Amino acid sequence: MSRIPHAAIGSLPLEPRPGRFARTGWWRSPVLAPLLLLALASIVLIVFGGDRWIADRIYAAEGGRWALRDSVFLTRVLHAGGKALSIVAWLAVAAMALLSRFDARWKPLLRPLLVLLLSVFAATMLVSMLKHATRMDCPWDASVYGGPHPYFSLLQARPTGIRPSGCFPAGQASAGYAWVALYFFFASVRPAWRRIGLAIGIGAGAILGIAQQLRGAHYLSHDLWTMAISWFVALAVHRLSIRRIPRAAAPIATGADRTG
C-alpha cells in the first residue's frame, strides 16, 4: 500500500474557506442542505401523513396484515445478519487502526480510522438513546394495522396507559446508515472515493430500513431521521478531529479529487 502523506490526512473538499460558501451556494453545504431536506421530508411524511400513506400501501399489498413480519430472509438474513455484518466491519476497522499504530506504512491512516470508528459508534449509540427517549410506536403497534394501540404520530402526545415502545428513530437501519462516515474517511485519505463511501452508507441503511418497513417495524421518517443523525454525527466528529491539524498542512489531492 502506498504511503499517504501526513499533510493529506483530514483534508475535506467541503471544508469552508473564505468566500467558498458564496461561490458554491447553500446546496453544497454539508450542514444547510441536509437540514433543509430533512425538514421538508419530515413535513411531508410526519405532518402531512406521508408515513401513513406509504405504510397503508405496504400493509394492503401484504394482504391487510404484516405478512413479512416473520420472514426468514428479512429477520435472519437482513435484520440479524445486517447488524452482525456492521459489527464485524467495525471490528475490522479497529484491527486496521491497531495495525496502523505499529506499522509505519499504515501510520498515516491512524487518525482517519479512529475518526471512522468513533463516528459509527457514536451514531448508533445516539440513535439507540433517542429510541428509548421518544418511546414512539412501530406501525405494527397501531390499531389501524392490527396492533393493540391507537395510532398517534411523532408530534402527538402519547396516550396515557400505553406501554412505551422504541421505534423512532430506526435502530436497525443505523447499522447501515452509520457508515456514511466513510464519506469523511475517504475525504481524508482519498477524496475521489468519498462519494463511494457515502453510497455504501446510504445503500446499506436503505436496505436494512426498507426491510424493516416491509415487516411493519418502522415508518419511512424513522429511517430518514436515522440517516440524518448518522450524517451529522459523522460531520461533527470529523470537524472536531481536523481542528487539531495545523492549518499550514495543505491537502494533497489532484484536481479531479477536489471537484464537488
C-alpha distance (Angstrom), angle and dihedral (degrees) to the residues before:
residue distance angle dihedral
M1 . . .
S2 3.80 . .
R3 3.76 117.8 .
I4 3.80 114.3 -105.4
P5 3.83 115.2 -142.2
H6 3.81 114.2 -116.0
A7 3.79 89.1 -127.1
A8 3.79 89.9 66.1
I9 3.79 94.6 56.7
G10 3.78 112.8 105.2
S11 3.79 96.7 11.3
L12 3.78 114.5 142.6
P13 3.80 124.6 179.5
L14 3.80 91.0 -145.6
E15 3.80 94.1 58.0
P16 3.83 109.0 121.3
R17 3.78 119.4 -105.4
P18 3.81 128.3 179.5
G19 3.80 107.8 -69.1
R20 3.80 93.0 -0.3
F21 3.80 94.2 114.7
A22 3.79 92.5 54.1
R23 3.81 92.4 49.4
T24 3.79 98.4 47.5
G25 3.81 101.4 34.5
W26 3.78 131.4 -133.0
W27 3.82 92.9 -71.9
R28 3.79 89.1 70.1
S29 3.81 92.9 53.8
P30 3.83 113.2 109.3
V31 3.82 88.1 -147.8
L32 3.81 109.6 36.0
A33 3.81 98.8 40.9
P34 3.85 95.4 51.3
L35 3.82 90.9 43.8
L36 3.80 92.2 52.4
L37 3.80 92.8 46.5
L38 3.81 90.8 47.7
A39 3.80 91.3 50.6
L40 3.81 94.3 48.0
A41 3.80 93.8 45.4
S42 3.81 91.6 47.0
I43 3.80 90.9 52.6
V44 3.80 90.9 51.6
L45 3.80 96.0 43.4
I46 3.80 103.4 35.2
V47 3.80 107.3 22.9
F48 3.81 99.1 35.8
G49 3.80 96.7 34.9
G50 3.79 102.6 -107.3
D51 3.80 89.6 141.8
R52 3.79 91.4 57.2
W53 3.80 92.4 44.0
I54 3.81 92.0 55.9
A55 3.81 94.6 40.8
D56 3.82 90.9 49.1
R57 3.79 90.8 57.3
I58 3.78 95.0 45.5
Y59 3.81 90.2 48.5
A60 3.81 92.2 48.6
A61 3.80 92.4 46.4
E62 3.80 89.2 55.4
G63 3.80 91.2 54.5
G64 3.80 101.6 -93.8
R65 3.79 93.7 -55.7
W66 3.78 138.6 69.4
A67 3.78 92.9 -94.1
L68 3.81 92.4 168.5
R69 3.80 95.7 49.8
D70 3.81 92.4 105.1
S71 3.80 97.2 30.3
V72 3.80 109.3 148.0
F73 3.81 91.6 -140.8
L74 3.79 94.5 49.5
T75 3.80 97.2 40.7
R76 3.80 103.6 36.7
V77 3.79 104.9 23.8
L78 3.80 101.8 35.3
H79 3.81 104.4 20.0
A80 3.80 101.7 39.6
G81 3.81 95.7 21.4
G82 3.81 94.0 49.0
K83 3.78 92.5 52.6
A84 3.80 91.7 46.3
L85 3.80 91.6 49.1
S86 3.80 90.8 51.7
I87 3.80 90.6 51.9
V88 3.82 91.5 48.3
A89 3.82 90.0 49.4
W90 3.82 90.8 50.4
L91 3.81 91.0 50.1
A92 3.81 90.0 48.4
V93 3.81 90.2 53.7
A94 3.82 88.9 48.0
A95 3.80 89.5 53.1
M96 3.81 90.1 50.5
A97 3.80 90.0 50.4
L98 3.79 90.3 51.6
L99 3.79 90.4 49.7
S100 3.78 91.5 49.3
R101 3.80 89.0 53.5
F102 3.80 91.5 63.5
D103 3.81 105.1 23.1
A104 3.81 113.3 75.7
R105 3.82 91.4 -153.6
W106 3.83 90.6 61.5
K107 3.80 97.8 34.9
P108 3.85 96.0 102.2
L109 3.82 88.0 60.4
L110 3.80 94.6 57.7
R111 3.80 98.1 90.9
P112 3.84 96.4 44.5
L113 3.81 90.6 47.0
L114 3.80 92.4 50.5
V115 3.81 90.3 48.0
L116 3.81 89.7 51.0
L117 3.81 91.8 50.1
L118 3.79 92.9 49.0
S119 3.81 93.2 45.8
V120 3.81 94.8 52.3
F121 3.80 92.7 44.5
A122 3.81 94.5 46.3
A123 3.81 93.9 47.4
T124 3.80 94.6 50.9
M125 3.81 92.1 45.0
L126 3.81 93.1 49.0
V127 3.80 91.9 49.9
S128 3.81 89.8 49.3
M129 3.82 92.1 51.2
L130 3.79 92.5 47.6
K131 3.81 90.8 50.9
H132 3.78 89.9 59.7
A133 3.80 92.9 43.8
T134 3.82 98.3 50.4
R135 3.84 95.7 42.4
M136 3.81 89.4 -161.1
D137 3.82 119.3 172.7
C138 3.79 125.3 -116.3
P139 3.81 119.0 -124.0
W140 3.80 90.5 -105.1
D141 3.83 88.5 59.5
A142 3.82 93.3 60.2
S143 3.80 120.5 95.0
V144 3.81 90.6 -135.0
Y145 3.81 86.3 66.1
G146 3.78 97.8 40.8
G147 3.79 96.3 -86.1
P148 3.83 129.8 131.8
H149 3.83 98.8 -114.7
P150 3.81 132.2 74.5
Y151 3.78 112.4 -108.2
F152 3.80 117.6 -100.4
S153 3.78 131.4 163.8
L154 3.77 129.6 -130.0
L155 3.82 91.0 -96.8
Q156 3.80 94.8 51.5
A157 3.80 124.8 86.5
R158 3.78 112.8 -100.5
P159 3.82 110.8 -107.7
T160 3.79 112.8 -111.1
G161 3.78 120.4 -107.6
I162 3.82 95.1 30.4
R163 3.77 117.5 123.8
P164 3.81 111.3 -116.5
S165 3.78 120.2 -102.0
G166 3.78 128.1 -165.3
C167 3.77 111.0 -141.2
F168 3.81 105.0 123.3
P169 2.94 120.0 109.7
A170 3.80 104.6 19.0
G171 3.79 110.7 -101.5
Q172 3.79 98.4 -172.7
A173 3.79 92.8 51.9
S174 3.81 89.8 53.4
A175 3.81 87.9 71.5
G176 3.79 85.6 69.0
Y177 3.80 105.5 27.0
A178 3.82 92.4 51.8
W179 3.80 86.7 71.3
V180 3.81 91.6 69.5
A181 3.81 78.2 94.5
L182 3.81 84.8 81.8
Y183 3.80 85.9 78.4
F184 3.78 90.3 67.0
F185 3.79 93.2 39.9
F186 3.78 91.8 56.7
A187 3.80 91.4 39.8
S188 3.79 85.9 60.8
V189 3.79 99.3 45.6
R190 3.81 107.6 19.4
P191 3.83 112.4 8.1
A192 3.81 95.0 -171.3
W193 3.82 88.8 66.7
R194 3.80 97.3 49.8
R195 3.81 94.4 100.2
I196 3.79 89.4 51.5
G197 3.79 88.4 55.5
L198 3.79 90.7 49.6
A199 3.81 91.0 49.1
I200 3.81 91.1 51.6
G201 3.80 92.0 54.1
I202 3.80 95.9 43.7
G203 3.81 92.6 43.1
A204 3.80 94.5 49.5
G205 3.79 92.1 46.2
A206 3.80 92.9 47.1
I207 3.81 92.4 51.6
L208 3.80 92.7 50.4
G209 3.80 92.0 41.4
I210 3.81 95.7 50.3
A211 3.79 89.8 48.1
Q212 3.80 90.0 56.4
Q213 3.80 92.7 46.3
L214 3.80 89.6 54.0
R215 3.81 88.6 52.8
G216 3.81 91.8 50.6
A217 3.80 93.2 -113.5
H218 3.81 98.8 120.0
Y219 3.77 146.0 16.9
L220 3.78 119.6 -128.8
S221 3.81 92.6 -105.4
H222 3.81 89.7 60.1
D223 3.79 89.9 61.6
L224 3.78 93.0 41.6
W225 3.80 91.2 57.2
T226 3.79 91.9 46.2
M227 3.79 89.9 54.5
A228 3.82 91.3 47.9
I229 3.80 93.0 48.4
S230 3.80 90.8 49.4
W231 3.80 91.6 50.6
F232 3.80 96.1 48.5
V233 3.80 93.0 44.8
A234 3.82 90.5 51.7
L235 3.81 91.1 46.2
A236 3.81 92.3 49.6
V237 3.81 94.2 48.0
H238 3.80 90.7 47.4
R239 3.80 93.3 49.2
L240 3.79 91.9 48.3
S241 3.79 91.5 48.8
I242 3.80 96.1 52.6
R243 3.80 92.8 50.3
R244 3.79 86.5 79.1
I245 3.81 93.0 55.9
P246 3.83 115.0 92.9
R247 3.80 111.6 -106.7
A248 3.80 89.2 -134.3
A249 3.79 89.3 69.5
A250 3.79 101.0 95.5
P251 3.82 118.1 -155.0
I252 3.78 114.9 -104.6
A253 3.79 110.8 -141.4
T254 3.73 139.1 127.9
G255 3.77 122.4 -106.2
A256 3.78 88.7 -104.6
D257 3.80 90.1 53.7
R258 3.78 93.3 54.4
T259 3.76 97.5 52.2
G260 3.77 115.1 110.5
